[in-house]
Amino acid sequence: MSHIKNLIPKTINPDLQKERNAAEFSVQEFAAWWQGGQEKLDTKRTVENAIFSDLEDGYGLNHEYMSHEDVYNSAVKKAAEAALKLKALQKKLNPGGNNIWPQSLFNVHSHGLFPANHPLATHITMFVDVIKGQGTAEQVEKWGKAAENCNIIGTYAQTELAHGTNVRGIQTRADFDPQTDEFVLNTPNLEAYKWWPGGLGHTANHAMVVAQLYIDDVHRGIQMFIVPVRHADTHLPLPGVDIGEIGKKLGMAAVNQGFLGLNNVRIPRTNMLMKYAKVERDGSFKASPASRVNYLTMVYTRCLIVNLNSTLLLEAATIATRYSAVRRQSPIEADQPEPQIIDHVTQRLKLFPEIATGMAYHLAAEYMWELYDQTVLDANNGKFDRLPDMHILSCALKVLCTTDSCAGIERLRLSTGGHGYLTAANLSNIYGNAVAAYTYEGENTVLLLQIGRALVKAWSNFIADKPVSSSYAYFESSKQKKFPKWDNSWETIIKALQFTATHKTRIAFENLAERIASGQSQAVAANNTGIEFTRAADLHGRQFVCQIFVEQITGPKAQKRSASLNKVLENILELFLVQTVLNNLSDILRFINLTDADLRSLQKRLELSLEKLRPNAVAICDGFDFHDRVLNSVLGSYDGNVYARLFDSAKRSTMNQKPVQKSFESYLKPLMKANL
C-alpha cells in the first residue's frame, strides 16, 4: 500500500480547472449528445456507480502485478459479481431490455471493470447475437435465452491455425450422418484446429463452430454449428474435444483465447443454425436464399469494432490532452515561465486530430448501425439486396478505423513523453486492446483487396451503363473533364476526395485490364494490381467517412443542439476534413490542379482549427464522460494530479514492498565482493 496516499490532493489541478472554466460550450450538453440523450447518459452513470463503487483503491494498477492465471480468474470473478448487479439494474431501470445486461459487459463500462479485458466478451458480442440473428425461432428459444443469461457460455470459432480471413479455406468438416440424424465434426489436421476464439480456453462450454458442411460427401458450403465442448457440471472437456488456451499475447490478457480440435464429435442435426440454410431429416439441403447471408455476422462484428476502436482512441486522447494541460515545459518566450505543453502548436497537432478522428468514426458507426438494423429487417423479409453494400462499407470502416486508431494511440503515447511509457499511464493497454482489431474479423490488407475488387467490378458496370448501387454514385464525377475550381468549402473537399477515389478506381480497372490483355490470368492480374486496389479502397472509405461526418454535424440533427455546441463541433469537422485532404495530397494532386495559394490556404485552415480547438480541448474530452476507472491512468485522471499519482503508482510496485530483493544476497552481493 502506498505511503503517500494522503498526499494526493483532493482538489483539481489548477491548470486543468482553468481549462474547464475557459470552455465555450456546455460539457453537460456535449455529454448528453455524445451518449445519445440525457436518459442514456444518466443510465451510464448509474451503471458505473454500481459496478465501480466497491473496487479497491488501485484496482486497475494492481492487475499489472498479477500472474497470468490470476488476471484471468480475477476477470471471471468480476464478471460474475457484475452480472448480479447489472441484471438487477436492468430489471429496475428497463425491464425486458438489454442495454444494461448484458451490454455493459462489452461497452465502455467494461474497460474500467476489466483492465485486461475479459473472457465473456466474445460470448456476449458474437455467440448470443449469432444465435438470435441466424437461428430459427425454436433455436433462439432453446439456446438464445440461456446464452443471454449466461446459463451457457459460448464463443465464435471460425479462425483456424492456418486459415483466418479466407473463410472459404477453413478445413473443419461437419458430415451429416442420416442414420443417427447427427453431424459429425472433425478438424482433420493440426492446421484445421480452431485458434483465437475469445473465452474458448477455459471459459466457454459451447462453441459456435464454423465448418464446411458435407452431405453424402457433397460440399454444401460453410455453415454454423452449436457444439458443446465442456461438461455442464464439471467443465471438463467432452470426449473428442481437445481444448486449451493459446498463451500470452501483446494485450487482452484476460480474454482467454483458445484452441479447439474436434475428433468425431457428434451433435444433433438441429444444432446447425437454420434460419436461412437448412438440412432436413432425410438429408436434403436447402441453400440460403442469399449466398452472403453469413456476412451479416461479420458486418455486425465490424460495426462493434468501429465502436470499440474509436472509443479506445478517444480514451487515449483524453489521457494525453489532460496531461498536456498539466505538464509544463520548454518556454516559448525565453524570458517567460514554462508553458503548458498544449500551448505548443506541434503538441496540438499530435492531440487534436486524434480527437476529431475518434469522433468521425464514432458517428460513422452510429450511421452504420442504422443501416445494419434496416438490413436485418430486410433479410427477415427475404430481401438481401443491401448485403453487398453493407459488407463493403463495414469492411472499409473497420480497416480505416483500426488503422487510424492504432496509429493515433501510438502518436498520443509518444505525445506524453517518457511518462506515457509507464504501464500506469494505461496507454500500452489501450493500444494492446486496439491493435488486435487490425487483424481479427478480417486482416486489413485482405479487406482492402476485397473492397478494391468490388470497386473495379462496380466501375466495369458503370462504364457499361449498367446500374450501380448508391455507394458508387460518386463515379458520376468521372464525366467531368476536370475538377471544378477549388473554393475551400466542405462540399468541395468531399467532391475532391470522391473525384480522386473515382480516378484511382479507374486506374486500377485499366491496369487490371491491361495485365489481363497481356496474357495474365484474372487471378494473377488481380494479385499484381493489389497496390492499386488498396489505394482505391482506402480513398473509397475516406470519402464515405467524411461525407457521413458532414451529414451528422451539419444535417437535421444539428437543430437539436445549441449554437455554441454546433460551433465547436463544426470546428472539429473542419479539422478532420482539412487533415484528411492534407494526408492524401499525393493522390489528390494527381487529378486536381491545386494552386500554391490553395495549398497555403489548407495549411492556414489547419493551424486556425487547432487554435480554435485549444480553449475547448479539455472540455471536449470531459464530454466523452470517461470515468476515471475506465481511463485507469495516472496521467489522465479527472483531477489532473499527475505527479502525486505517478509517485503513488511507483510505491505500489511489488518490488518496493521490501527494501532488499532476494537476489542481492544470492547474486548481486557476491558479484560486488568478488576479486578481480
C-alpha positions, 0 to 999 in steps of 0.5 A, a space after each residue: 500500500 502506498 505511503 503517500 496516499 494522503 498526499 494526493 490532493 483532493 482538489 483539481 489541478 489548477 491548470 486543468 480547472 482553468 481549462 474547464 472554466 475557459 470552455 465555450 460550450 456546455 460539457 453537460 450538453 456535449 455529454 448528453 449528445 455524445 451518449 445519445 440523450 440525457 436518459 442514456 447518459 444518466 443510465 451510464 452513470 448509474 451503471 458505473 456507480 454500481 459496478 465501480 463503487 466497491 473496487 479497491 483503491 488501485 484496482 486497475 494498477 494492481 492487475 499489472 502485478 498479477 500472474 497470468 492465471 490470476 488476471 484471468 480468474 480475477 476477470 471471471 470473478 468480476 464478471 460474475 459479481 457484475 452480472 448480479 448487479 447489472 441484471 438487477 439494474 436492468 430489471 429496475 431501470 428497463 425491464 425486458 431490455 438489454 442495454 444494461 445486461 448484458 451490454 455493459 459487459 462489452 461497452 465502455 463500462 467494461 474497460 474500467 471493470 476489466 483492465 485486461 479485458 475479459 473472457 465473456 466478451 466474445 460470448 456476449 458480442 458474437 455467440 448470443 447475437 449469432 444465435 438470435 440473428 441466424 437461428 430459427 425461432 425454436 433455436 433462439 428459444 432453446 439456446 438464445 435465452 440461456 446464452 443471454 443469461 449466461 446459463 451457457 457460455 459460448 464463443 465464435 470459432 471460425 479462425 483456424 491455425 492456418 486459415 483466418 480471413 479466407 473463410 472459404 479455406 477453413 478445413 473443419 468438416 461437419 458430415 451429416 450422418 442420416 442414420 443417427 440424424 447427427 453431424 459429425 465434426 472433425 478438424 482433420 489436421 493440426 492446421 484445421 484446429 480452431 485458434 483465437 476464439 475469445 473465452 474458448 480456453 477455459 471459459 466457454 462450454 459451447 462453441 459456435 463452430 464454423 465448418 464446411 458442411 458435407 452431405 453424402 460427401 457433397 460440399 454444401 458450403 460453410 455453415 454454423 454449428 452449436 457444439 458443446 465442448 465442456 461438461 455442464 457440471 464439471 467443465 471438463 472437456 467432452 470426449 473428442 474435444 481437445 481444448 486449451 488456451 493459446 498463451 500470452 499475447 501483446 494485450 487482452 490478457 484476460 480474454 482467454 483465447 483458445 484452441 479447439 480440435 474436434 475428433 468425431 464429435 457428434 451433435 444433433 442435426 438441429 444444432 446447425 443454425 437454420 434460419 436461412 440454410 437448412 438440412 432436413 431429416 432425410 438429408 436434403 439441403 436447402 441453400 440460403 436464399 442469399 449466398 452472403 447471408 453469413 456476412 451479416 455476422 461479420 458486418 455486425 462484428 465490424 460495426 462493434 469494432 468501429 465502436 470499440 476502436 474509436 472509443 479506445 482512441 478517444 480514451 487515449 486522447 483524453 489521457 494525453 490532452 489532460 496531461 498536456 494541460 498539466 505538464 509544463 515545459 520548454 518556454 516559448 518566450 525565453 524570458 517567460 515561465 514554462 508553458 503548458 505543453 498544449 500551448 505548443 502548436 506541434 503538441 496540438 497537432 499530435 492531440 487534436 486530430 486524434 480527437 476529431 478522428 475518434 469522433 468521425 468514426 464514432 458517428 460513422 458507426 452510429 450511421 452504420 448501425 442504422 443501416 445494419 438494423 434496416 438490413 436485418 429487417 430486410 433479410 427477415 423479409 427475404 430481401 438481401 439486396 443491401 448485403 453487398 453494400 453493407 459488407 463493403 462499407 463495414 469492411 472499409 470502416 473497420 480497416 480505416 478505423 483500426 488503422 487510424 486508431 492504432 496509429 493515433 494511440 501510438 502518436 498520443 503515447 509518444 505525445 506524453 513523453 517518457 511518462 506515457 511509457 509507464 504501464 500506469 499511464 494505461 496507454 500500452 493497454 489501450 493500444 494492446 486492446 486496439 491493435 488486435 482489431 487490425 487483424 481479427 474479423 478480417 486482416 486489413 490488407 485482405 479487406 482492402 483487396 476485397 473492397 478494391 475488387 468490388 470497386 473495379 467490378 462496380 466501375 466495369 458496370 458503370 462504364 457499361 451503363 449498367 446500374 450501380 448501387 448508391 455507394 458508387 454514385 460518386 463515379 458520376 464525377 468521372 464525366 467531368 473533364 476536370 475538377 471544378 475550381 477549388 473554393 475551400 468549402 466542405 462540399 468541395 473537399 468531399 467532391 475532391 476526395 470522391 473525384 480522386 477515389 473515382 480516378 484511382 478506381 479507374 486506374 486500377 480497372 485499366 491496369 487490371 485490364 491491361 495485365 489481363 490483355 497481356 496474357 495474365 490470368 484474372 487471378 494473377 492480374 488481380 494479385 499484381 494490381 493489389 497496390 492499386 486496389 488498396 489505394 482505391 479502397 482506402 480513398 473509397 472509405 475516406 470519402 464515405 467517412 467524411 461525407 457521413 461526418 458532414 451529414 451528422 454535424 451539419 444535417 437535421 440533427 444539428 437543430 437539436 443542439 445549441 449554437 455554441 455546441 454546433 460551433 465547436 463541433 463544426 470546428 472539429 469537422 473542419 479539422 478532420 476534413 482539412 487533415 484528411 485532404 492534407 494526408 492524401 495530397 499525393 493522390 489528390 494532386 494527381 487529378 486536381 490542379 491545386 494552386 500554391 495559394 490553395 495549398 497555403 490556404 489548407 495549411 492556414 485552415 489547419 493551424 486556425 482549427 487547432 487554435 480554435 480547438 485549444 480553449 475547448 480541448 479539455 472540455 471536449 474530452 470531459 464530454 466523452 464522460 470517461 470515468 476515471 476507472 475506465 481511463 485507469 491512468 495516472 496521467 489522465 485522471 479527472 483531477 489532473 494530479 499527475 505527479 502525486 499519482 505517478 509517485 503513488 503508482 511507483 510505491 505500489 510496485 511489488 518490488 518496493 514492498 521490501 527494501 532488499 530483493 532476494 537476489 542481492 544476497 544470492 547474486 548481486 552481493 557476491 558479484 560486488 565482493 568478488 576479486 578481480 
